[in-house]
Structure formats: structure tokens, C-alpha cells
């Protein structure tokens, strides 16, 4: 279906192997999940250079999947991704869970933040640095109020827009009944009614933040048309020709799904068994109150024929009986033009025009008289813009010894803008992509909270050799640093790395002996001037190109001293990397093993029953 996806005949599950397995100590696969939960990112069509916004990201499986897709070219020998994914979550606890989930991949293309999505801030770009590269972000906010971002470098603030936006909105979850049948106990028709306005606001906000020509995917794990087609139709009606539904990608055409609905009824939130076909037929008492019925919940009326054809043909209802999966709804939007100003923006502009008109009609005499009598006017409040995040700061502005770190590891000084540090801590330096570094330079009106940014590249050590750098390489970002032409790296054979993972420490004599056999290259860059002992400090051990083939980047972090080479990995990480070097099993092999284990358990249970009968 797309590179790296392995199809399974077991309960409609896909397994997506991680493109950076050496950075994932939990195993070679990002996760196992149902087909339907993997489809929205595939409908989105993410590419390595895209700037992506995931408005409702937790628990993070779809964000993780999009990160993996961005890294596929790199895993096949290509260059690192040049875009980023900005993941947003409202609740702090879920945002941290999201950061933990996507952090396992060790990608510089990830950012996790907290902001109110319907009010997500406006952002505007600044001049782009050369040599872009991808990175993850995570923010924490309500998706309905996700802020707009802008830069202070230009006279006119241009709003920062995204190439792709994923709106996997909160929903009633009735499509997951096969997986979680217990929700029947609490499910009511009111659930979809209560969520409708929030879902609609999130979709509106996502379309505002989308670039012209960009794509947005709206999805729910519900089959309720009030949460699905009603939301999509309301957005089409509001924005007219500026947005349009588009068919799924060609690779998704084989997915079995039902068409979108053209008609439905809306239940009375106060009376079971009563439904209304249109807004006019509903009594006034249900049009007010806490759970009120809105006109956007009903099928649109009037001249809506063309849009209805789009809803029917291009919306996808993933029905459980068609592919033996859960229920899901997916719609793909494409932005064709800038959106018209909202009603609120139009009201504010009209008030400003009226006020300006009133001021110009005042006579010069009245103005002069007022000048004598009135007190000096207070200056108008200036709109204050602040940095998108105060949690992460450029490393060159807070770390005086940063030039020495760059010189020790042989990194170009022009890469400094891609390294950041936490404002409240000085133990780690994080690497972000070029596009992510640009995002961090944006300014907003409303504050946001950055939960995670990029991947750890360096860590401060408690003790170190007097000639070594106090900042050692971090395992999570070692492979990405090697892609930036890190000088302190040693290309090793598979057998060399396997021996080091088992023994965890090798003497210099053993290393030089293995190098003489062709198992390691690059010792010259790590040796002292006299050619004897190693230059002490942290180094990266990479898999040589002749052994690597078409596989993800692989790197280990070790510490070189004057007499030995010691692996800097926890036991769990070493075990996972050893398995990766040995080669990972296919999905079919994993499922066959699980099935065989299940059969063995059944045989043991039957044997126990027979023994009990004999007794």
C-alpha cells in the first residue's frame, strides 16, 4: 500500500516497521493497529518536505505513523526529511503520553505543544535558512482555538500555514463497539449532539491554518452522520468554492468503504424515539439549552447539489462488515483559495470603519475645543506578540561553550540554529529540523506551551576526561547527527557491532586488530596526534555501507578513553539493537508464532482436562 507496510490477514491489522528501529528500544515495530485507524494519515499523503499539523494528536499512533512515512526515504538511503509535524493535545497528561509515544522514534521532525485548537495562534514565516531538514513538535491546546503565528521580520505579518492538517476529532466512538463493547452501557444519542459544535469548530480552524493547495483530512471513529457528513457539509456550505472535497489517493482506492450519506434525521435530545428531518420542524424548546439542536446538524437545503455530490462520492464510511474492522469516517479537503473573513472579523472591521468615519466628520472647531478641555489621551494599547515557545531557546544564546562543542565534534557552525535547549534545564541539547527551527522563530498573541521539541542530540556528563567534551552524544539523536557529517564517528562491520554489544567494552588493541581486518574504518579521525591512543570522548559507531544495504540509519554511542572503547547504552537498548542487527521477523512470522503459542496453550489445557478426568 505504501513503502514498508506489511499486510496481514489477521483481523484487518497492518504492522508498520519503524524506519529507525535502533532508536526504538521497545521493539522493531512502531505499533500494531487496526487498518481503519491507519487510513487517515494515508489519505493525507504526507511527504518528507511537508509541514504537518495534527490538531488532536493523543495518544499519538497517527502522529507516529506520519513520522515514519516522513522518514521512509531516509531509511532507504535517501536524505533526512525536510519538514516537521506539530502535534497538539489539550490535556497535559495526554500530551506527555503523546510525547513519550512519538519520542521512541528519535526524530528531529517532531514537536508536541499545548494550545486551545479552536484558537490555535496565527503564525507567520520568517526568512528561511538554507538546507532544510525535518523535526517533530508537540503543543498543548484546545484544537478549536489553535493560535495563529507570525514573524516580526517583515513589515506585513503573513500567517504561517501548513501543507497538511489532520483533524482526527474527538467523537462518540460508536464505530469502536466491536473492540470496546462496554461503551454500549453509557452511549446515548446525545453524545453526537454534544460533540457536533466542537468538531465543527476544529474543522473550521484546521481549514484556516491550511495553505492554499494543501490538504486536510477530517476523520472520526463514529458512524453518526451528525458527527460526520453534517460537519463536512457545514464546512462546504460556509466556505463555498474556497474548499473542495477530493477523492482518496489512488493507493487507497482498493479500500472497501461505503459512500457518504445524503439524508439523515436528528434525534430529540430530551425525548427518546423522536426525530426531526429539518431544522424548521424542530420545536423551539430543543433549539436552546445545554444540548440544543443547530441548523448545521441537518442536511443542508437550497442550492447544494454540487456539494452533495462531493459528499456522496468522496466521503468514506469504513463499515465493519466490509473489511472485518472497526467503523470509521474519513473526508479529504483541498483548499483552493483563501477563506473569506469570519463573521467576527467582519464585525470588528465594520466597527473600525464606523469609528474612523465618526472621527473624520467632527469639525475642526470642535476638535480644537476638545483639545483644550480634555486630558491627554492615553496611548492606544499595542498588540503584543511573544515567541511561540518560552520553554525552548536557541543553544547559541544560552550556552557559552557551544562553539567548543561544535569544534570537538566537527559540526558546521551554520547548523547552530537547529539546536535548542530547555529554558529550565541545561542537561540536554536538542536537534530540530530546518523547518522546525523556522517554526520556533514565529510569534503569537496567545501563549502556548511546548511539551517536546526535536530529539536529544547531546547530554551533559557528570564527569569526563580533561581533554574530552563535557557534552556527550545522546543515543536518540546519534544517527541524525551522523547524517550532518559528524566527525567523531567510526564505520563498523556487523560483526564488530555485535561483539561490542555483547562484551560492552573493547580495548584499543582489540579495536585496532579488528580495524586491520577491515571491520572498522575512520580510526584516523579518533586518534591522537601521535597516532597512538584514542582521542578521549564520545563517538558514534555506524554500520558500514557494505553491510548496511537498504536499511534504516544505524548508530551506537560509545565512549573512547586512552585504553578502551566502552558502550554507552542501557541493557534493554543493547538487547533491542542486537535483535535489529540479527534481522527482524516479518509480520507473518510474528503472527504465526503467536498463533502457535495459542495452540500450545490450548493443547496444555486439554491435556490438563484429560488428566483430571482420569483421576
HELIX and SHEET records of a PDB file:
HELIX    1   1 UNK A   21  UNK A   23  5                                   3    
HELIX    2   2 UNK A   35  UNK A   44  1                                  10    
HELIX    3   3 UNK A   61  UNK A   75  1                                  15    
HELIX    4   4 UNK A   92  UNK A  103  1                                  12    
HELIX    5   5 UNK A  174  UNK A  176  5                                   3    
HELIX    6   6 UNK A  181  UNK A  185  5                                   5    
HELIX    7   7 UNK A  190  UNK A  208  1                                  19    
HELIX    8   8 UNK A  229  UNK A  239  1                                  11    
HELIX    9   9 UNK A  240  UNK A  242  5                                   3    
HELIX   10  10 UNK A  250  UNK A  252  5                                   3    
HELIX   11  11 UNK A  284  UNK A  287  5                                   4    
HELIX   12  12 UNK A  295  UNK A  297  5                                   3    
HELIX   13  13 UNK A  305  UNK A  314  1                                  10    
HELIX   14  14 UNK A  320  UNK A  323  1                                   4    
HELIX   15  15 UNK A  343  UNK A  361  1                                  19    
HELIX   16  16 UNK A  364  UNK A  373  1                                  10    
HELIX   17  17 UNK A  395  UNK A  398  1                                   4    
HELIX   18  18 UNK A  402  UNK A  409  1                                   8    
HELIX   19  19 UNK A  413  UNK A  418  5                                   6    
HELIX   20  20 UNK A  434  UNK A  440  1                                   7    
HELIX   21  21 UNK A  475  UNK A  477  5                                   3    
HELIX   22  22 UNK A  478  UNK A  483  1                                   6    
HELIX   23  23 UNK A  494  UNK A  503  1                                  10    
HELIX   24  24 UNK A  508  UNK A  516  1                                   9    
HELIX   25  25 UNK A  523  UNK A  526  5                                   4    
HELIX   26  26 UNK A  545  UNK A  548  1                                   4    
HELIX   27  27 UNK A  571  UNK A  582  1                                  12    
HELIX   28  28 UNK A  587  UNK A  614  1                                  28    
SHEET    1   A 3 UNK A   5  UNK A   7  0                                        
SHEET    2   A 3 UNK A  13  UNK A  17 -1                                        
SHEET    3   A 3 UNK A  29  UNK A  34 -1                                        
SHEET    1   B 8 UNK A 243  UNK A 245  0                                        
SHEET    2   B 8 UNK A 328  UNK A 335 -1                                        
SHEET    3   B 8 UNK A 210  UNK A 220 -1                                        
SHEET    4   B 8 UNK A 162  UNK A 168  1                                        
SHEET    5   B 8 UNK A  51  UNK A  54  1                                        
SHEET    6   B 8 UNK A  84  UNK A  88  1                                        
SHEET    7   B 8 UNK A 110  UNK A 117  1                                        
SHEET    8   B 8 UNK A 135  UNK A 143  1                                        
SHEET    1   C 8 UNK A 243  UNK A 245  0                                        
SHEET    2   C 8 UNK A 328  UNK A 335 -1                                        
SHEET    3   C 8 UNK A 210  UNK A 220 -1                                        
SHEET    4   C 8 UNK A 162  UNK A 168  1                                        
SHEET    5   C 8 UNK A  51  UNK A  54  1                                        
SHEET    6   C 8 UNK A  84  UNK A  88  1                                        
SHEET    7   C 8 UNK A 110  UNK A 117  1                                        
SHEET    8   C 8 UNK A 449  UNK A 453 -1                                        
SHEET    1   D 2 UNK A 121  UNK A 123  0                                        
SHEET    2   D 2 UNK A 148  UNK A 149  1                                        
SHEET    1   E 3 UNK A 243  UNK A 245  0                                        
SHEET    2   E 3 UNK A 328  UNK A 335 -1                                        
SHEET    3   E 3 UNK A 316  UNK A 318 -1                                        
SHEET    1   F 2 UNK A 266  UNK A 267  0                                        
SHEET    2   F 2 UNK A 275  UNK A 276 -1                                        
SHEET    1   G 2 UNK A 386  UNK A 387  0                                        
SHEET    2   G 2 UNK A 443  UNK A 444 -1                                        
SHEET    1   H 5 UNK A 392  UNK A 394  0                                        
SHEET    2   H 5 UNK A 419  UNK A 422 -1                                        
SHEET    3   H 5 UNK A 428  UNK A 431 -1                                        
SHEET    4   H 5 UNK A 455  UNK A 460 -1                                        
SHEET    5   H 5 UNK A 471  UNK A 473 -1                                        
SHEET    1   I 6 UNK A 505  UNK A 507  0                                        
SHEET    2   I 6 UNK A 564  UNK A 567 -1                                        
SHEET    3   I 6 UNK A 555  UNK A 560 -1                                        
SHEET    4   I 6 UNK A 537  UNK A 543 -1                                        
SHEET    5   I 6 UNK A 489  UNK A 492  1                                        
SHEET    6   I 6 UNK A 520  UNK A 521 -1                                        
END                                                                             
